[in-house]
Amino acid sequence: MQQFIKWTLEAIRSEGAMLNWLEESRFDWTSTTAQAIKQILEGKTVVLITDHKHKWFEDYVISSINQLTLERPMIPLVSLDRIYPGFDAISGSESIDMLIDLLELSYKGEFFFWYVGKGNDKRADIAKRYDESYLWIMDEDFHNALTLRSYDPIIDIKLLQLYRLFNMTLNAMLFGEVSIDE
């Protein structure tokens, strides 16, 4: 089995010039992604949240992660907006706590958040409360997160590239090509 950091560098380079921007951030990528995929392999449900501007990305991930053509086990991934459509009406920590209680009961505590969007967005607050969250944060440096810039003219392309790499990584780990622990 190959080391994850080495495998990631090779995967980035195999994509050619289109992913060379990620080479500098690969250590942030590997640490956060390894934690997220380890939780998926442990059977936890991914609760996906995006800011409103990146709702398209949420829809894309939801519709593509479990395609039958991928020939892999299904990944338990749900959208918080689809679980609780009134999410934007929530205000205050008491309301967030009630939502967390709902998720705790529904998934027996076996879930983690994947947040994609601006760090100062209200929707980010729920994911930032948990160390186990998988964060692709924009315009804010946050511990244990992949940092991006929302004003990057090709941010949408970068999100799709990151998702492609995430999918490749998920496959490699599911099929024993690479180990998280090495």
N, C-alpha and C positions, 0 to 999 in steps of 0.2 A: 504494500500500500504506500502511496505517495504522501508526502507532507502537504498539508493544505496550503500553506503560504507559497510553496514551490509550484504546486498545481495551479494556483490562482495566477501567478506570474506567467506561467506557460499559457494558460487560457486567455489571458489579456493579450499577450503577444500574438497568439494564433489568430486573433480577430483582426490583426493588422492595425493600421493607423487609426481606425475608428474608436478604439478603446485606449489609446495611449494616454489619454488624460487621466485615466484611473490608476495608472501605474504608481503615481505619487501617493495616492490615497489607499493603496492596497492593504496596508496594515490596519487601517480603520475598517475597511471592507471585510477583511478576513476575521477580525475579532468579533465584529457584530454579526456577520453572517454565520459564522461557526456556531455562535450561541443560539441563533434563531433556528438553524437547521437541526441542531442537537435537540431542541425542544420539539420540533416536528417529528423527529425520529422517536422521541419518547411518547408520542401520541397526543401531544397538546394541540388544541385548536388555535388557529391563527385568526385573530379578530382584526380585520383590516380597517384602517381609518385614514382618510385623506382630508386635506383642506378642500374647500369648494373648487378652487381653481384646478385642482388635480383629480377631480372626481372621475374624469375620463380614464385616468390611470387605474383607479379602483375598478371601474367597469371592465377594463381590459384584463386585469389580473384575474378577476372573478370568472370571466368567460374563458380564459385560456389555461389556467393552471391545471385543470383536471380534464383536458382533452384526451379522448381515448387514443388518439394517434401517438401520444407520448409513451404509451406502453409501460406505465409504472403504476404503483399503488396510488389511490386517490389521496389527495392532501386535504385535511380538514381545515378549510378556510371559509370564513364568513365575513360579510360586511356589517359593520356596526350600524350603518344607516338602514340596512335591511332588517336587522334584528330589532332595532328601536328607531323607527322613523322620526320620532319626536326629539332626537338627540340635540338638535340645535336649540330647542327650548329650555334645555337644562341650564341652570345657573346656580352657582354655589357648590361648595364641597359636599353638602348634605345630599343634593340631587345626584351628584356624581357617585357618592357612596351607595345610593340606592341602585343605580345602574350597575355598579360593580357587584352588588349583592345578586342582582338578576343574572349576571354572567357567572358568578360563583355557583349559583344554584343550577343553572342550565348546563354548565360544562364541568361541574364538580371540581372547580379550582384548576382545571387542566387546560388553561388557555394563556395566550400572551398577545400583546398588541403589536401590530406592524403599522407604524404611522409614516405617511409620506406627505410632506408639506412644510409650510412655514412654521418656524418654531414659536412665533408669537401668536399663532392662531389659537383660538379657544379650544378647538378640537384636539390640539396637541397636548393639552393639559392632562387628559386622562391617561395617555400613553406615557407621559413623562413621570408619572407617579410611580412607575414600576421599573425596577432595574432590569427585568427580563425582557422589556419591550425592545423591538427591532425598529430603529428610528432612522429614517432618511430625512434629516432636518435641513431646512433651507433658511439661510440668512441668520443662523445662530450656531455658536459653538456649544455643544452639549456633550457631556461625558457619555462615552459608549454609544456614539452615534456616527453615522456617515454624514458629513456636512456637505451640502450643495448650495448653490446660489440661484435664487429664483429669477434674478435678472440676467442670467446667462442666456444668450440668444438661442442656444440649442438645448435648453434644459429638458424639453420634452423628448428629444432624441436621446439624451443621456439617461433619462428614466427608462426608456425602452431598452437601451443597452444594458443598464444595470439589471433589469428584469431578465433579460436573456442570459446574463452571466449567473444570476440567481438560479434560474432554471437548470443551467448546465451544472452548477454546483450541487443542486439538489439531486440531480440524476447521478452524479459522480459519487455522492455520499450514500445514496440509497443502494447503489449497485456495487459498493465496496471498492471503488477505484481510488478513493482518497479517504483519509481518516481525519476527523476533527482533532483527535487527541495527540496526533504526532506533530 
